[in-house]
């Protein structure tokens, strides 16, 4: 697995070759906003969800990773 490496711009990291970033707790308050911020910054995002989420939704553009 490729490690995240610092980019020339301070505070920005390169996830490497368009590989998705996995956000655990993506349906929670903080995870939901983190997913939106990452998507807005151009990162591909996957979010963990339980098999039976009962209608809980991920932000638009986040691919589910069922656990």
GUBAVO-194516 format. One record per residue (C-alpha): x, y, z; residue number from 0. Coordinates in nm, 2 decimals, padded with zeros to 4 digits. Last residue first. Example, Ala and Ser with C-alpha at 12.3 -4.5 7.8 and 13.67 -1.06 7.14 Angstrom:
GUBAVO-194516
+--------+--------+--------+-----+
|     px |     py |     pz | seq |
+--------+--------+--------+-----+
|  01.37 | -00.11 |  00.71 |   1 |
|  01.23 | -00.45 |  00.78 |   0 |
+--------+--------+--------+-----+
END
This chain:
GUBAVO-194516
+--------+--------+--------+-----+
|     px |     py |     pz | seq |
+--------+--------+--------+-----+
| -01.88 | -00.40 |  00.69 |  66 |
| -02.02 | -00.26 |  00.36 |  65 |
| -01.79 | -00.01 |  00.18 |  64 |
| -02.03 |  00.24 |  00.02 |  63 |
| -01.91 |  00.47 | -00.26 |  62 |
| -01.93 |  00.84 | -00.17 |  61 |
| -02.05 |  01.07 | -00.45 |  60 |
| -02.36 |  01.20 | -00.28 |  59 |
| -02.31 |  01.20 |  00.10 |  58 |
| -02.39 |  00.86 |  00.26 |  57 |
| -02.74 |  00.78 |  00.36 |  56 |
| -02.89 |  00.62 |  00.67 |  55 |
| -03.21 |  00.44 |  00.56 |  54 |
| -03.20 |  00.15 |  00.81 |  53 |
| -02.83 |  00.09 |  00.79 |  52 |
| -02.84 | -00.28 |  00.76 |  51 |
| -02.51 | -00.40 |  00.62 |  50 |
| -02.33 | -00.14 |  00.83 |  49 |
| -02.17 |  00.15 |  00.64 |  48 |
| -01.80 |  00.23 |  00.57 |  47 |
| -01.74 |  00.53 |  00.34 |  46 |
| -01.54 |  00.53 |  00.02 |  45 |
| -01.40 |  00.86 | -00.12 |  44 |
| -01.23 |  00.97 | -00.44 |  43 |
| -01.05 |  01.29 | -00.36 |  42 |
| -01.12 |  01.61 | -00.55 |  41 |
| -01.11 |  01.87 | -00.27 |  40 |
| -01.49 |  01.89 | -00.27 |  39 |
| -01.50 |  01.51 | -00.23 |  38 |
| -01.27 |  01.53 |  00.07 |  37 |
| -01.48 |  01.81 |  00.23 |  36 |
| -01.80 |  01.61 |  00.17 |  35 |
| -01.65 |  01.29 |  00.32 |  34 |
| -01.53 |  01.49 |  00.62 |  33 |
| -01.88 |  01.64 |  00.67 |  32 |
| -02.04 |  01.29 |  00.68 |  31 |
| -01.76 |  01.15 |  00.90 |  30 |
| -01.81 |  01.43 |  01.16 |  29 |
| -02.19 |  01.38 |  01.19 |  28 |
| -02.21 |  01.01 |  01.14 |  27 |
| -02.28 |  00.82 |  00.82 |  26 |
| -01.91 |  00.81 |  00.72 |  25 |
| -01.81 |  00.64 |  01.04 |  24 |
| -01.50 |  00.50 |  00.88 |  23 |
| -01.37 |  00.71 |  00.59 |  22 |
| -01.17 |  00.52 |  00.33 |  21 |
| -00.98 |  00.74 |  00.09 |  20 |
| -00.99 |  00.62 | -00.27 |  19 |
| -00.68 |  00.57 | -00.48 |  18 |
| -00.65 |  00.84 | -00.75 |  17 |
| -00.28 |  00.77 | -00.81 |  16 |
| -00.16 |  00.84 | -00.46 |  15 |
| -00.33 |  00.98 | -00.15 |  14 |
| -00.12 |  01.30 | -00.19 |  13 |
| -00.13 |  01.51 |  00.12 |  12 |
| -00.20 |  01.88 |  00.16 |  11 |
| -00.12 |  02.07 |  00.48 |  10 |
|  00.17 |  02.26 |  00.32 |   9 |
|  00.16 |  02.27 | -00.06 |   8 |
|  00.46 |  02.08 | -00.21 |   7 |
|  00.28 |  01.76 | -00.14 |   6 |
|  00.34 |  01.54 |  00.16 |   5 |
|  00.33 |  01.16 |  00.10 |   4 |
|  00.05 |  00.93 |  00.19 |   3 |
|  00.19 |  00.58 |  00.20 |   2 |
|  00.13 |  00.34 | -00.09 |   1 |
|  00.00 |  00.00 |  00.00 |   0 |
+--------+--------+--------+-----+
END
